[in-house]
């Protein structure tokens, strides 16, 4: 099934945003963990 470049760009953008969101959550969680460890 051939997709147009425009559709592919939209899919890639959605995937990139999803990945960025997950990476941001992981970094935020790590920052919280290290922040709590630094306090104690």
PDBQT receptor file of N, H, CA, C and O in Angstrom, charges set to zero:
ATOM      1  N   UNK A   1       0.851  -1.193   0.000  1.00  0.00    +0.000 N 
ATOM      2  CA  UNK A   1       0.000   0.000   0.000  1.00  0.00    +0.000 C 
ATOM      3  C   UNK A   1       0.887   1.244   0.000  1.00  0.00    +0.000 C 
ATOM      4  O   UNK A   1       1.614   1.500   0.959  1.00  0.00    +0.000 OA
ATOM      5  N   UNK A   2       0.817   2.007  -1.082  1.00  0.00    +0.000 N 
ATOM      6  H   UNK A   2       0.226   1.798  -1.861  1.00  0.00    +0.000 HD
ATOM      7  CA  UNK A   2       1.665   3.191  -1.204  1.00  0.00    +0.000 C 
ATOM      8  C   UNK A   2       1.050   4.371  -0.477  1.00  0.00    +0.000 C 
ATOM      9  O   UNK A   2      -0.138   4.662  -0.615  1.00  0.00    +0.000 OA
ATOM     10  N   UNK A   3       1.882   5.039   0.296  1.00  0.00    +0.000 N 
ATOM     11  H   UNK A   3       2.847   4.803   0.409  1.00  0.00    +0.000 HD
ATOM     12  CA  UNK A   3       1.415   6.246   0.994  1.00  0.00    +0.000 C 
ATOM     13  C   UNK A   3       2.026   7.472   0.334  1.00  0.00    +0.000 C 
ATOM     14  O   UNK A   3       3.134   7.417  -0.200  1.00  0.00    +0.000 OA
ATOM     15  N   UNK A   4       1.297   8.573   0.375  1.00  0.00    +0.000 N 
ATOM     16  H   UNK A   4       0.397   8.618   0.808  1.00  0.00    +0.000 HD
ATOM     17  CA  UNK A   4       1.851   9.809  -0.161  1.00  0.00    +0.000 C 
ATOM     18  C   UNK A   4       2.875  10.353   0.827  1.00  0.00    +0.000 C 
ATOM     19  O   UNK A   4       2.775  10.079   2.023  1.00  0.00    +0.000 OA
ATOM     20  N   UNK A   5       3.848  11.111   0.360  1.00  0.00    +0.000 N 
ATOM     21  H   UNK A   5       3.930  11.334  -0.612  1.00  0.00    +0.000 HD
ATOM     22  CA  UNK A   5       4.857  11.680   1.271  1.00  0.00    +0.000 C 
ATOM     23  C   UNK A   5       4.224  12.510   2.380  1.00  0.00    +0.000 C 
ATOM     24  O   UNK A   5       4.732  12.553   3.501  1.00  0.00    +0.000 OA
ATOM     25  N   UNK A   6       3.113  13.168   2.064  1.00  0.00    +0.000 N 
ATOM     26  H   UNK A   6       2.700  13.134   1.154  1.00  0.00    +0.000 HD
ATOM     27  CA  UNK A   6       2.468  14.012   3.074  1.00  0.00    +0.000 C 
ATOM     28  C   UNK A   6       1.960  13.159   4.231  1.00  0.00    +0.000 C 
ATOM     29  O   UNK A   6       2.140  13.517   5.395  1.00  0.00    +0.000 OA
ATOM     30  N   UNK A   7       1.329  12.034   3.915  1.00  0.00    +0.000 N 
ATOM     31  H   UNK A   7       1.183  11.743   2.969  1.00  0.00    +0.000 HD
ATOM     32  CA  UNK A   7       0.829  11.147   4.971  1.00  0.00    +0.000 C 
ATOM     33  C   UNK A   7       1.994  10.599   5.788  1.00  0.00    +0.000 C 
ATOM     34  O   UNK A   7       1.919  10.512   7.014  1.00  0.00    +0.000 OA
ATOM     35  N   UNK A   8       3.065  10.232   5.100  1.00  0.00    +0.000 N 
ATOM     36  H   UNK A   8       3.126  10.302   4.105  1.00  0.00    +0.000 HD
ATOM     37  CA  UNK A   8       4.230   9.690   5.796  1.00  0.00    +0.000 C 
ATOM     38  C   UNK A   8       4.802  10.730   6.745  1.00  0.00    +0.000 C 
ATOM     39  O   UNK A   8       5.172  10.407   7.874  1.00  0.00    +0.000 OA
ATOM     40  N   UNK A   9       4.878  11.991   6.291  1.00  0.00    +0.000 N 
ATOM     41  H   UNK A   9       4.577  12.254   5.374  1.00  0.00    +0.000 HD
ATOM     42  CA  UNK A   9       5.394  13.062   7.148  1.00  0.00    +0.000 C 
ATOM     43  C   UNK A   9       4.533  13.206   8.395  1.00  0.00    +0.000 C 
ATOM     44  O   UNK A   9       5.049  13.392   9.498  1.00  0.00    +0.000 OA
ATOM     45  N   UNK A  10       3.213  13.117   8.213  1.00  0.00    +0.000 N 
ATOM     46  H   UNK A  10       2.795  12.965   7.318  1.00  0.00    +0.000 HD
ATOM     47  CA  UNK A  10       2.318  13.248   9.373  1.00  0.00    +0.000 C 
ATOM     48  C   UNK A  10       2.540  12.112  10.358  1.00  0.00    +0.000 C 
ATOM     49  O   UNK A  10       2.559  12.323  11.571  1.00  0.00    +0.000 OA
ATOM     50  N   UNK A  11       2.710  10.900   9.826  1.00  0.00    +0.000 N 
ATOM     51  H   UNK A  11       2.694  10.728   8.841  1.00  0.00    +0.000 HD
ATOM     52  CA  UNK A  11       2.943   9.743  10.697  1.00  0.00    +0.000 C 
ATOM     53  C   UNK A  11       4.273   9.900  11.427  1.00  0.00    +0.000 C 
ATOM     54  O   UNK A  11       4.355   9.666  12.633  1.00  0.00    +0.000 OA
ATOM     55  N   UNK A  12       5.307  10.294  10.700  1.00  0.00    +0.000 N 
ATOM     56  H   UNK A  12       5.240  10.485   9.721  1.00  0.00    +0.000 HD
ATOM     57  CA  UNK A  12       6.627  10.473  11.315  1.00  0.00    +0.000 C 
ATOM     58  C   UNK A  12       6.572  11.547  12.393  1.00  0.00    +0.000 C 
ATOM     59  O   UNK A  12       7.193  11.410  13.447  1.00  0.00    +0.000 OA
ATOM     60  N   UNK A  13       5.824  12.619  12.126  1.00  0.00    +0.000 N 
ATOM     61  H   UNK A  13       5.319  12.731  11.270  1.00  0.00    +0.000 HD
ATOM     62  CA  UNK A  13       5.697  13.707  13.100  1.00  0.00    +0.000 C 
ATOM     63  C   UNK A  13       5.007  13.192  14.353  1.00  0.00    +0.000 C 
ATOM     64  O   UNK A  13       5.433  13.493  15.468  1.00  0.00    +0.000 OA
ATOM     65  N   UNK A  14       3.945  12.418  14.177  1.00  0.00    +0.000 N 
ATOM     66  H   UNK A  14       3.599  12.173  13.271  1.00  0.00    +0.000 HD
ATOM     67  CA  UNK A  14       3.210  11.882  15.324  1.00  0.00    +0.000 C 
ATOM     68  C   UNK A  14       4.109  10.946  16.129  1.00  0.00    +0.000 C 
ATOM     69  O   UNK A  14       4.107  10.986  17.359  1.00  0.00    +0.000 OA
ATOM     70  N   UNK A  15       4.874  10.106  15.438  1.00  0.00    +0.000 N 
ATOM     71  H   UNK A  15       4.876  10.074  14.439  1.00  0.00    +0.000 HD
ATOM     72  CA  UNK A  15       5.775   9.178  16.130  1.00  0.00    +0.000 C 
ATOM     73  C   UNK A  15       6.852   9.958  16.873  1.00  0.00    +0.000 C 
ATOM     74  O   UNK A  15       7.180   9.634  18.015  1.00  0.00    +0.000 OA
ATOM     75  N   UNK A  16       7.405  10.992  16.223  1.00  0.00    +0.000 N 
ATOM     76  H   UNK A  16       7.138  11.255  15.296  1.00  0.00    +0.000 HD
ATOM     77  CA  UNK A  16       8.459  11.795  16.856  1.00  0.00    +0.000 C 
ATOM     78  C   UNK A  16       7.921  12.488  18.102  1.00  0.00    +0.000 C 
ATOM     79  O   UNK A  16       8.602  12.547  19.126  1.00  0.00    +0.000 OA
ATOM     80  N   UNK A  17       6.701  13.013  18.016  1.00  0.00    +0.000 N 
ATOM     81  H   UNK A  17       6.148  12.965  17.184  1.00  0.00    +0.000 HD
ATOM     82  CA  UNK A  17       6.106  13.687  19.173  1.00  0.00    +0.000 C 
ATOM     83  C   UNK A  17       5.880  12.688  20.299  1.00  0.00    +0.000 C 
ATOM     84  O   UNK A  17       6.128  12.989  21.466  1.00  0.00    +0.000 OA
ATOM     85  N   UNK A  18       5.407  11.494  19.942  1.00  0.00    +0.000 N 
ATOM     86  H   UNK A  18       5.205  11.248  18.994  1.00  0.00    +0.000 HD
ATOM     87  CA  UNK A  18       5.157  10.462  20.957  1.00  0.00    +0.000 C 
ATOM     88  C   UNK A  18       6.465  10.069  21.647  1.00  0.00    +0.000 C 
ATOM     89  O   UNK A  18       6.518   9.936  22.870  1.00  0.00    +0.000 OA
ATOM     90  N   UNK A  19       7.520   9.886  20.846  1.00  0.00    +0.000 N 
ATOM     91  H   UNK A  19       7.477   9.994  19.853  1.00  0.00    +0.000 HD
ATOM     92  CA  UNK A  19       8.823   9.525  21.411  1.00  0.00    +0.000 C 
ATOM     93  C   UNK A  19       9.333  10.645  22.316  1.00  0.00    +0.000 C 
ATOM     94  O   UNK A  19       9.825  10.387  23.414  1.00  0.00    +0.000 OA
ATOM     95  N   UNK A  20       9.214  11.890  21.850  1.00  0.00    +0.000 N 
ATOM     96  H   UNK A  20       8.814  12.099  20.958  1.00  0.00    +0.000 HD
ATOM     97  CA  UNK A  20       9.698  13.031  22.633  1.00  0.00    +0.000 C 
ATOM     98  C   UNK A  20       8.951  13.119  23.955  1.00  0.00    +0.000 C 
ATOM     99  O   UNK A  20       9.543  13.420  24.991  1.00  0.00    +0.000 OA
ATOM    100  N   UNK A  21       7.638  12.852  23.914  1.00  0.00    +0.000 N 
ATOM    101  H   UNK A  21       7.157  12.608  23.071  1.00  0.00    +0.000 HD
ATOM    102  CA  UNK A  21       6.831  12.910  25.139  1.00  0.00    +0.000 C 
ATOM    103  C   UNK A  21       7.292  11.846  26.136  1.00  0.00    +0.000 C 
ATOM    104  O   UNK A  21       7.429  12.117  27.329  1.00  0.00    +0.000 OA
ATOM    105  N   UNK A  22       7.530  10.624  25.626  1.00  0.00    +0.000 N 
ATOM    106  H   UNK A  22       7.419  10.404  24.657  1.00  0.00    +0.000 HD
ATOM    107  CA  UNK A  22       7.976   9.537  26.509  1.00  0.00    +0.000 C 
ATOM    108  C   UNK A  22       9.360   9.839  27.076  1.00  0.00    +0.000 C 
ATOM    109  O   UNK A  22       9.615   9.602  28.257  1.00  0.00    +0.000 OA
ATOM    110  N   UNK A  23      10.254  10.360  26.238  1.00  0.00    +0.000 N 
ATOM    111  H   UNK A  23      10.047  10.552  25.279  1.00  0.00    +0.000 HD
ATOM    112  CA  UNK A  23      11.603  10.696  26.706  1.00  0.00    +0.000 C 
ATOM    113  C   UNK A  23      11.522  11.777  27.772  1.00  0.00    +0.000 C 
ATOM    114  O   UNK A  23      12.230  11.717  28.777  1.00  0.00    +0.000 OA
ATOM    115  N   UNK A  24      10.652  12.776  27.553  1.00  0.00    +0.000 N 
ATOM    116  H   UNK A  24      10.077  12.825  26.736  1.00  0.00    +0.000 HD
ATOM    117  CA  UNK A  24      10.501  13.861  28.529  1.00  0.00    +0.000 C 
ATOM    118  C   UNK A  24      10.001  13.309  29.861  1.00  0.00    +0.000 C 
ATOM    119  O   UNK A  24      10.456  13.739  30.922  1.00  0.00    +0.000 OA
ATOM    120  N   UNK A  25       9.070  12.363  29.812  1.00  0.00    +0.000 N 
ATOM    121  H   UNK A  25       8.700  12.015  28.950  1.00  0.00    +0.000 HD
ATOM    122  CA  UNK A  25       8.553  11.767  31.051  1.00  0.00    +0.000 C 
ATOM    123  C   UNK A  25       9.656  11.011  31.786  1.00  0.00    +0.000 C 
ATOM    124  O   UNK A  25       9.774  11.109  33.007  1.00  0.00    +0.000 OA
ATOM    125  N   UNK A  26      10.460  10.258  31.041  1.00  0.00    +0.000 N 
ATOM    126  H   UNK A  26      10.364  10.178  30.049  1.00  0.00    +0.000 HD
ATOM    127  CA  UNK A  26      11.546   9.497  31.664  1.00  0.00    +0.000 C 
ATOM    128  C   UNK A  26      12.541  10.449  32.316  1.00  0.00    +0.000 C 
ATOM    129  O   UNK A  26      12.967  10.226  33.449  1.00  0.00    +0.000 OA
ATOM    130  N   UNK A  27      12.913  11.518  31.599  1.00  0.00    +0.000 N 
ATOM    131  H   UNK A  27      12.567  11.699  30.679  1.00  0.00    +0.000 HD
ATOM    132  CA  UNK A  27      13.870  12.487  32.144  1.00  0.00    +0.000 C 
ATOM    133  C   UNK A  27      13.292  13.143  33.390  1.00  0.00    +0.000 C 
ATOM    134  O   UNK A  27      13.997  13.343  34.379  1.00  0.00    +0.000 OA
ATOM    135  N   UNK A  28      12.005  13.479  33.338  1.00  0.00    +0.000 N 
ATOM    136  H   UNK A  28      11.432  13.317  32.535  1.00  0.00    +0.000 HD
ATOM    137  CA  UNK A  28      11.358  14.105  34.495  1.00  0.00    +0.000 C 
ATOM    138  C   UNK A  28      11.374  13.157  35.693  1.00  0.00    +0.000 C 
ATOM    139  O   UNK A  28      11.660  13.571  36.816  1.00  0.00    +0.000 OA
ATOM    140  N   UNK A  29      11.065  11.885  35.447  1.00  0.00    +0.000 N 
ATOM    141  H   UNK A  29      10.833  11.549  34.535  1.00  0.00    +0.000 HD
ATOM    142  CA  UNK A  29      11.068  10.903  36.542  1.00  0.00    +0.000 C 
ATOM    143  C   UNK A  29      12.474  10.725  37.106  1.00  0.00    +0.000 C 
ATOM    144  O   UNK A  29      12.649  10.641  38.322  1.00  0.00    +0.000 OA
ATOM    145  N   UNK A  30      13.474  10.666  36.230  1.00  0.00    +0.000 N 
ATOM    146  H   UNK A  30      13.332  10.734  35.243  1.00  0.00    +0.000 HD
ATOM    147  CA  UNK A  30      14.852  10.522  36.704  1.00  0.00    +0.000 C 
ATOM    148  C   UNK A  30      15.253  11.742  37.522  1.00  0.00    +0.000 C 
ATOM    149  O   UNK A  30      15.911  11.610  38.554  1.00  0.00    +0.000 OA
ATOM    150  N   UNK A  31      14.861  12.928  37.067  1.00  0.00    +0.000 N 
ATOM    151  H   UNK A  31      14.326  13.036  36.228  1.00  0.00    +0.000 HD
ATOM    152  CA  UNK A  31      15.193  14.155  37.796  1.00  0.00    +0.000 C 
ATOM    153  C   UNK A  31      14.550  14.127  39.181  1.00  0.00    +0.000 C 
ATOM    154  O   UNK A  31      15.168  14.538  40.163  1.00  0.00    +0.000 OA
ATOM    155  N   UNK A  32      13.315  13.645  39.260  1.00  0.00    +0.000 N 
ATOM    156  H   UNK A  32      12.812  13.312  38.462  1.00  0.00    +0.000 HD
ATOM    157  CA  UNK A  32      12.643  13.554  40.560  1.00  0.00    +0.000 C 
ATOM    158  C   UNK A  32      13.367  12.568  41.468  1.00  0.00    +0.000 C 
ATOM    159  O   UNK A  32      13.592  12.845  42.647  1.00  0.00    +0.000 OA
ATOM    160  N   UNK A  33      13.732  11.408  40.907  1.00  0.00    +0.000 N 
ATOM    161  H   UNK A  33      13.550  11.183  39.950  1.00  0.00    +0.000 HD
ATOM    162  CA  UNK A  33      14.410  10.379  41.703  1.00  0.00    +0.000 C 
ATOM    163  C   UNK A  33      15.745  10.919  42.225  1.00  0.00    +0.000 C 
ATOM    164  O   UNK A  33      16.040  10.812  43.415  1.00  0.00    +0.000 OA
ATOM    165  N   UNK A  34      16.555  11.502  41.321  1.00  0.00    +0.000 N 
ATOM    166  H   UNK A  34      16.315  11.589  40.354  1.00  0.00    +0.000 HD
ATOM    167  CA  UNK A  34      17.860  12.010  41.744  1.00  0.00    +0.000 C 
ATOM    168  C   UNK A  34      17.695  13.196  42.675  1.00  0.00    +0.000 C 
ATOM    169  O   UNK A  34      18.512  13.404  43.571  1.00  0.00    +0.000 OA
ATOM    170  N   UNK A  35      16.633  13.984  42.467  1.00  0.00    +0.000 N 
ATOM    171  H   UNK A  35      15.968  13.816  41.739  1.00  0.00    +0.000 HD
ATOM    172  CA  UNK A  35      16.377  15.127  43.346  1.00  0.00    +0.000 C 
ATOM    173  C   UNK A  35      16.081  14.656  44.756  1.00  0.00    +0.000 C 
ATOM    174  O   UNK A  35      16.587  15.221  45.726  1.00  0.00    +0.000 OA
ATOM    175  N   UNK A  36      15.251  13.609  44.872  1.00  0.00    +0.000 N 
ATOM    176  H   UNK A  36      14.841  13.150  44.084  1.00  0.00    +0.000 HD
ATOM    177  CA  UNK A  36      14.913  13.081  46.202  1.00  0.00    +0.000 C 
ATOM    178  C   UNK A  36      16.149  12.453  46.844  1.00  0.00    +0.000 C 
ATOM    179  O   UNK A  36      16.360  12.589  48.049  1.00  0.00    +0.000 OA
ATOM    180  N   UNK A  37      16.971  11.761  46.037  1.00  0.00    +0.000 N 
ATOM    181  H   UNK A  37      16.800  11.651  45.058  1.00  0.00    +0.000 HD
ATOM    182  CA  UNK A  37      18.178  11.136  46.586  1.00  0.00    +0.000 C 
ATOM    183  C   UNK A  37      19.143  12.203  47.084  1.00  0.00    +0.000 C 
ATOM    184  O   UNK A  37      19.813  12.013  48.099  1.00  0.00    +0.000 OA
ATOM    185  N   UNK A  38      19.215  13.329  46.370  1.00  0.00    +0.000 N 
ATOM    186  H   UNK A  38      18.670  13.483  45.546  1.00  0.00    +0.000 HD
ATOM    187  CA  UNK A  38      20.132  14.400  46.767  1.00  0.00    +0.000 C 
ATOM    188  C   UNK A  38      19.665  15.033  48.080  1.00  0.00    +0.000 C 
ATOM    189  O   UNK A  38      20.486  15.470  48.887  1.00  0.00    +0.000 OA
ATOM    190  N   UNK A  39      18.348  15.082  48.293  1.00  0.00    +0.000 N 
ATOM    191  H   UNK A  39      17.681  14.727  47.638  1.00  0.00    +0.000 HD
ATOM    192  CA  UNK A  39      17.821  15.685  49.521  1.00  0.00    +0.000 C 
ATOM    193  C   UNK A  39      18.138  14.829  50.743  1.00  0.00    +0.000 C 
ATOM    194  O   UNK A  39      18.448  15.353  51.813  1.00  0.00    +0.000 OA
ATOM    195  N   UNK A  40      18.058  13.505  50.577  1.00  0.00    +0.000 N 
ATOM    196  H   UNK A  40      17.806  13.080  49.708  1.00  0.00    +0.000 HD
ATOM    197  CA  UNK A  40      18.256  12.633  51.742  1.00  0.00    +0.000 C 
ATOM    198  C   UNK A  40      19.732  12.382  52.034  1.00  0.00    +0.000 C 
ATOM    199  O   UNK A  40      20.061  11.669  52.982  1.00  0.00    +0.000 OA
TER     200      UNK A  40
